Structures are given as C-alpha cells and as structure tokens.
C-alpha cells in the first residue's frame, strides 16, 4: 500500500485583511498519486498549495510531511515538496539556463562537481541541455515552464505541485509541459496540479479534489465527479459532455 507523503489535519488560514483563504481542510496525499486540484478562481487552490511546502503556515491545524511537522522542518519540507508557480518568470534568478537550475544546490553548499553532474543530468532528461548557456528570459513559454520544473527536480523532491501550469501557453507549449508532467508521474513522482480547466489533464489523473470558498467540496475518482464539475464553476471536458468519456489531450 502506498505511503502517505502528506497528512493534513483541520488547517485554516485567514489573511491579515480578514480574507478567509482556507477553512477546516483535512486530507492525505499518497505516494504516486496524480491529483487535480480544481475550482474556479478564488476558490482557495493556490493558498492551499502554498501550505504544503511551508510558503504559508496555517493559523490552526497541522501539516505533516513524511512524519514531520512542516512548521518545524521547513528546509526538509521544501526538499520533499517542490512547487512550480503559474508565472515561470517569478522563479527565474539565474543568468543562464544552467545557472538557474544550479541555484538551489548552490544555496545548500553542494560541491561544484556534484552540482555540475546533477544539473547536466536534469537538463538532458528534460531536453534542455542544448540551451544551457542561453538566458532564461529568451526561452519560449513551454521551455520556461520546463526550466522551472528542472530547478525543482534537481532538489530530488517526492512531490511536485503545479499552479495553472498550462496558462498562457500555446498548443505546442502545452503538449511539451504535459508530456514532462506525465513522465514525472510515471517515474514515481507524486503530482498535484491546481487548475480551473481540467480538460488537458483529466485523462491522466488518479484523483480530483474540488475546492470552493476555501473548503474541499469533493474528493474522489475523476470519473465519479466529472459530471458535477460545472456546479463548482469548472468546465466539464467536451468529450464527457458528448458522452464519449475522458479522452487524452491533443
């Protein structure tokens, strides 16, 4: 039976302006899952994700990652749980593609030879090695998303979270990023994708969690929930509406 990577117990978070971000969420996430976190804009998806690696800490409740309280083990948590943000540009700090991927390891004082080996391997795995000397800001949208993934992968996380990973990408860019995410899951990484449009990825998902007003409203098999998506402001995939079931994207 797969182990739980994350156990969440009754967490709540209210922002300083009084806005309630999430309310009384309890859920567990197991190794190897491919989870869609769905809900319309403002439903609490991003706020929830930011709690899973300690970017935000709950006002009450507890988050346990591999047996450790997130609030007391932030560094270890962020090695275990990586996050790729919606705007890849916000994560870019390096002058070159190679430097960008090396940044996290450099902060951990990893030896240079080891950094070079790990970064080169990750760039080759993601078909970015030929771009290693390019400025990240000259890359296409799909390449930037893959670069952000590379910067997380080099830290060897168990779980990778994506916040709207296909937003503002053209069709080739979407296919490029989708293929990378699918490969990550098949190689053993647990995946959580927050989105308000599930059509691109629902064929790959093992589970869908739907949020509304900062709460989890549904949690289960995508096939069992797909016909109720639109009651939460999430568009049902066209193939499902036509009675054709769930079809792969593209």
C-alpha positions as CSV (number, residue, x, y, z in Angstrom):
1,X,0.0,0.0,0.0
2,X,1.4,3.4,-0.9
3,X,2.7,5.5,2.0
4,X,1.2,8.9,2.8
5,X,3.6,11.7,2.0
6,X,1.3,14.4,3.4
7,X,-1.3,14.3,6.2
8,X,-3.3,17.4,6.8
9,X,-5.4,17.9,9.9
10,X,-8.1,20.6,10.1
11,X,-6.0,23.5,8.8
12,X,-7.4,27.0,8.5
13,X,-5.8,30.3,7.2
14,X,-7.1,33.8,7.4
15,X,-5.1,36.6,5.8
16,X,-4.2,39.8,7.6
17,X,-7.0,41.7,5.9
18,X,-9.6,39.3,7.2
19,X,-10.0,37.3,4.0
20,X,-10.5,33.6,4.7
21,X,-8.2,31.6,2.4
22,X,-8.9,28.0,3.5
23,X,-11.2,26.5,6.1
24,X,-11.0,23.3,8.1
25,X,-9.2,21.2,5.4
26,X,-8.2,17.6,6.3
27,X,-6.8,15.4,3.6
28,X,-4.0,12.9,2.9
29,X,-1.8,12.6,-0.2
30,X,-0.2,9.3,-1.0
31,X,3.0,8.4,-3.0
32,X,2.5,8.2,-6.7
33,X,-0.9,9.9,-7.0
34,X,-1.7,12.3,-9.8
35,X,-4.1,14.8,-8.3
36,X,-6.1,17.5,-10.0
37,X,-6.9,20.3,-7.5
38,X,-9.8,22.0,-9.3
39,X,-12.0,25.0,-8.6
40,X,-12.8,28.4,-10.1
41,X,-10.6,31.4,-9.5
42,X,-10.6,32.4,-5.8
43,X,-11.6,29.0,-4.5
44,X,-8.5,28.7,-2.4
45,X,-6.4,26.4,-4.6
46,X,-3.2,28.4,-4.6
47,X,-3.5,29.2,-0.9
48,X,-3.9,25.5,-0.1
49,X,-0.8,24.6,-2.2
50,X,1.4,27.1,-0.5
51,X,0.7,25.4,2.8
52,X,2.0,22.1,1.6
53,X,5.6,23.2,1.4
54,X,5.5,25.9,4.1
55,X,5.3,29.0,2.0
56,X,2.3,29.7,4.2
57,X,1.7,28.3,7.6
58,X,-1.8,27.6,9.0
59,X,-3.5,29.6,11.8
60,X,-4.7,26.3,13.2
61,X,-4.4,22.6,12.4
62,X,-1.3,20.7,11.4
63,X,0.5,19.6,8.2
64,X,2.7,16.5,8.4
65,X,5.2,15.7,5.6
66,X,6.9,12.3,5.9
67,X,6.2,12.3,9.6
68,X,7.5,15.8,10.3
69,X,5.5,18.9,11.2
70,X,6.0,21.4,8.3
71,X,6.3,24.4,10.7
72,X,9.3,22.8,12.4
73,X,11.0,21.4,9.4
74,X,10.8,23.9,6.6
75,X,14.0,23.1,4.8
76,X,13.4,19.4,4.7
77,X,9.8,20.0,3.6
78,X,10.9,22.1,0.7
79,X,13.3,19.4,-0.5
80,X,10.4,16.9,-0.4
81,X,7.7,19.1,-1.8
82,X,8.5,21.4,-4.8
83,X,6.2,24.0,-6.4
84,X,6.2,25.3,-9.9
85,X,4.4,28.7,-9.9
86,X,1.9,29.9,-12.6
87,X,4.3,32.6,-13.8
88,X,7.6,30.9,-14.5
89,X,9.4,34.3,-14.7
90,X,8.9,34.8,-11.0
91,X,11.1,31.8,-10.3
92,X,14.0,32.8,-12.6
93,X,17.1,34.1,-10.8
94,X,20.0,32.8,-12.9
95,X,21.8,34.5,-15.8
96,X,21.8,31.2,-17.8
97,X,19.7,28.1,-18.0
98,X,22.5,26.2,-16.3
99,X,22.9,28.7,-13.5
100,X,19.1,28.8,-12.9
101,X,18.9,25.0,-12.3
102,X,22.1,25.1,-10.2
103,X,20.7,27.8,-7.9
104,X,19.1,25.6,-5.2
105,X,22.0,23.3,-4.9
106,X,24.4,26.2,-4.6
107,X,22.3,27.6,-1.7
108,X,22.7,24.2,0.0
109,X,26.5,24.4,-0.4
110,X,26.7,21.3,-2.5
111,X,30.2,20.7,-4.0
112,X,30.6,22.2,-7.5
113,X,31.4,18.9,-9.2
114,X,28.2,17.3,-7.8
115,X,26.2,20.4,-8.9
116,X,27.6,20.2,-12.4
117,X,26.8,16.5,-12.6
118,X,23.2,16.8,-11.3
119,X,22.3,19.9,-13.3
120,X,23.7,18.4,-16.6
121,X,21.7,15.2,-16.0
122,X,18.4,17.0,-15.3
123,X,18.9,19.3,-18.3
124,X,19.5,16.3,-20.6
125,X,16.5,14.4,-19.1
126,X,14.2,17.4,-19.9
127,X,15.8,18.0,-23.4
128,X,17.1,21.5,-22.2
129,X,20.9,20.8,-22.3
130,X,21.4,22.4,-25.7
131,X,20.0,25.6,-24.1
132,X,22.3,25.6,-21.1
133,X,24.1,28.8,-22.0
134,X,21.0,30.7,-23.0
135,X,19.4,33.5,-20.9
136,X,16.2,32.0,-19.4
137,X,14.3,35.1,-20.5
138,X,14.9,34.2,-24.2
139,X,13.1,30.9,-23.9
140,X,9.6,30.1,-25.1
141,X,6.8,29.8,-22.6
142,X,6.9,26.0,-22.7
143,X,10.7,26.0,-22.2
144,X,10.4,28.3,-19.3
145,X,8.0,26.0,-17.6
146,X,10.3,23.1,-18.2
147,X,13.2,25.1,-16.8
148,X,11.1,25.8,-13.6
149,X,10.5,22.1,-13.4
150,X,14.2,21.4,-13.8
151,X,15.0,23.8,-10.9
152,X,12.7,21.8,-8.7
153,X,13.7,18.3,-10.0
154,X,17.4,18.9,-9.2
155,X,16.4,19.0,-5.5
156,X,15.0,15.5,-5.8
157,X,11.5,16.0,-4.5
158,X,9.0,13.3,-3.9
159,X,6.0,15.5,-4.7
160,X,5.7,18.3,-7.3
161,X,2.9,20.9,-7.3
162,X,1.9,22.9,-10.3
163,X,-0.2,26.1,-10.2
164,X,-2.0,26.5,-13.5
165,X,0.9,25.0,-15.5
166,X,-0.7,25.5,-18.9
167,X,-1.9,29.1,-18.6
168,X,-0.8,31.4,-21.4
169,X,0.9,28.5,-23.3
170,X,0.2,27.8,-27.0
171,X,-0.7,24.2,-28.1
172,X,2.9,23.1,-28.7
173,X,4.0,24.5,-25.3
174,X,1.1,22.8,-23.6
175,X,2.0,19.4,-25.1
176,X,5.6,19.9,-24.1
177,X,4.8,20.6,-20.5
178,X,2.1,18.0,-20.3
179,X,4.4,15.3,-21.6
180,X,7.0,16.3,-19.0
181,X,4.5,16.1,-16.1
182,X,3.2,12.7,-17.3
183,X,6.8,11.4,-17.4
184,X,7.5,12.7,-13.9
185,X,4.5,10.8,-12.5
186,X,5.3,7.6,-14.4
187,X,8.9,7.8,-13.0
188,X,7.5,7.8,-9.4
189,X,6.8,11.5,-8.5
190,X,3.6,12.4,-6.9
191,X,1.8,15.2,-8.8
192,X,-0.7,17.9,-7.8
193,X,-2.0,20.3,-10.4
194,X,-4.1,23.2,-9.5
195,X,-6.3,24.4,-12.3
196,X,-9.7,25.8,-13.2
197,X,-9.7,23.9,-16.6
198,X,-9.3,20.1,-16.2
199,X,-9.6,19.1,-19.8
200,X,-5.9,19.0,-20.5
201,X,-5.0,16.6,-17.7
202,X,-8.1,14.7,-16.5
203,X,-7.2,11.7,-18.6
204,X,-4.0,11.2,-16.5
205,X,-5.4,12.0,-13.1
206,X,-6.0,9.3,-10.5
207,X,-7.9,11.7,-8.2
208,X,-9.7,15.0,-8.3
209,X,-10.2,17.4,-5.3
210,X,-12.6,20.2,-5.8
211,X,-12.4,23.4,-3.8
212,X,-15.0,26.1,-3.2
213,X,-14.9,29.0,-0.8
214,X,-11.7,27.7,0.8
215,X,-13.1,24.3,1.5
216,X,-12.8,20.8,-0.1
217,X,-16.2,20.0,-1.5
218,X,-15.4,16.8,-3.5
219,X,-12.6,14.3,-3.4
220,X,-12.5,11.1,-5.4
221,X,-12.2,9.3,-8.7
222,X,-12.4,11.8,-11.7
223,X,-15.0,9.5,-13.4
224,X,-17.3,9.7,-10.4
225,X,-17.1,13.5,-10.2
226,X,-16.7,14.7,-13.8
227,X,-20.5,15.3,-14.3
228,X,-20.7,17.6,-11.3
229,X,-17.7,19.8,-12.2
230,X,-19.8,22.6,-13.6
231,X,-21.8,23.0,-10.4
232,X,-18.5,24.3,-8.9
233,X,-17.6,26.6,-11.8
234,X,-15.3,24.2,-13.5
235,X,-15.9,23.4,-17.2
236,X,-16.7,19.7,-17.9
237,X,-14.5,18.3,-20.7
238,X,-16.1,18.4,-24.1
239,X,-15.7,14.6,-24.7
240,X,-17.5,13.9,-21.4
241,X,-20.3,16.3,-22.3
242,X,-20.7,14.5,-25.6
243,X,-20.9,11.1,-23.8
244,X,-17.6,10.0,-25.1
245,X,-15.9,9.6,-21.7
246,X,-12.5,11.1,-21.0
247,X,-10.1,11.5,-23.9
248,X,-6.4,12.3,-23.9
249,X,-5.5,15.9,-24.7
250,X,-4.2,16.7,-28.2
